Amino acid sequence: MKHLFIALGLLCALAATSHAEEIGSVNTEWKLTGSHKLVVEAFDDPKVEGVACFVGKPERGGIAGAFGVAEEVSDVSIACRQVGPIRFKESVPLQEDAFSERRSIIFKTLHVVRMVDRKRNTLVYLTYTDKIISGSAKNSVTAVTVDRATPIPVKD
């Protein structure tokens, strides 16, 4: 049964990171079985062409980290930027998960939530982690303004 949970966790981790691209990392604490590090990943907003988000997050090394069973800490940061002409692939809700990733086998998930600020024609991105029972108040927020000539198509 334990092997089933480990395999399931590894599959979830592989599936969750398929949308993110690792930009780079730095070691923060050396371990013989794999160092703790800070990783920067980029992902393109799946519904908004021309917007990329860069998420900084810690990854645990050691034996638990090597097997993908370590519970990652909740410290995450985000910066989203316009990287090309902004085009909406479809209407977007006022608020939705644009990206999520498992941070432990079943208990913790990292979220990037896209919110629409209609008044300012701006996309706001909030990143945080949650657990099945309780979440963390640690978060980071960033925003990408959209030219007024391109109104954000909101799905009501």
N, C-alpha and C positions, 0 to 999 in steps of 0.2 A: 504494500500500500504506500509506503514511504517513497519508493521508486516512482510510483505513478504520479505522486504530487510533484516530485522533482522534475519528471519529464513534462508534466503539464505546465509547470512554471517556466521551464526553458522554452517550450513552444510559445507560450504567451509573450515572453520577453522577446523572442525572435520576431513574432508577428507584430508586436507593438513598435519595435524599432525599425520596421521596414520603411516607414515614412520619413524617418529622420536620417540625416547624414552627419556623421561625426566630422567636425571641423578640426578639432585638436583637443589635447588634454595636457594637464600638468600633474605630476605626482605631488601628493601632500604628505604622505607617510609611507616609507618603504616597508614592505612585508616580503618575506621569503617566498610566500605562495601568491604574490600579486599585491601591488601597492594600492593604497587608497589614492584616489585622484579626483580632480575636478575636470569635467568633460563639457565641451561646448558642442552642441548639435544644432543643425539648421533643419527647418522644415518649411516647405511652401504651404501657404494656406490652401487647402483643397478646393475652396469655393471662390477664392479671390486671387486671380492671376496677377502677378506683379508685387505680391507681398510675401516676404520671408520672415520667419521668426527664429531667433537664436536663443537657445535655452542653455543656461549654465547650471550644472547639477553635480553633486558629489556622487562618486561610485566607490563602494567599499571593495577592498581587496581581501586578502586572507583566504582561508579555506572556504568560508561561507560565500564570499564574493565570487570565488572561482567556480563554485557549483551553482551560482545563481539563486541561493537561498538567503542571502543577507537582506535584512530590511534596511533600505536606504533612508538616510535622514531627510527631513522635509525642507532643507535649505535649497531653494531654486531661485534663479533669476531669469529675466526675459528681456529681450530687445527686439522689436519688430520694425522692419523698415520697408519702404517702397524700393523695389529692386528692378522695376520696369514699369511699363504702362499698366495702370490698374484697370482690369476688366473683370466683371463679375460673371462667373460661369452659370450662376443661377441666383434666384432671390435668396437672401439669408435671413434667418430668424433674428429677432432683437438680441437673443443670447443663446449660444450653443457651444458645446465642446468642439473646437476646431481640431484638437489633437489630444490624445491621452496615451499614457504608457504605464505599464505595471512597474512598480518599484519594489515589490516583494512577490513571493509566490502567489498569495491571494489577498493579502491584507491592505496593501497600499497602492494608490494610483496617483500619478502626476497628471494634472489636467492643464490644458491651455484653453481658456474660454474666450471666444470672440463675442464682444458686445457691440451694438451699434448705438452711437450717440447721434441721433437724427439732427438735433439742433446745430451741431458743429460739423456734420457730415464727416464723422471720424469713426474709425474702427478702433476699439479699445480691446487689448488682450491682457487677460489676468491669468497668472499661473499660480497654482497651489497644489498641495497633495492632500489626499483624504485617506482614511482608513475605513474599514467596514463599520466599526463602532464609533470612532471619533476621528476628527480631522485635525489639522494644524492651522493656526492663524498665520503662519509664515507664508508670505506671498510676495509677488512682484507684479507690477503693472506697466504697460507701455501703450502707446497709441500711434496710429498712422492716419494722418489727415488725408482725405480724398478731395481732389479738386471739385469745387462746386459745380463745374460743368458735367461731372459724372455723379449724379445722385445715387446713393446706395439703395439698391432694390431690396426693400424689406418685405419678408414673408410674414404676413399678419396671421 
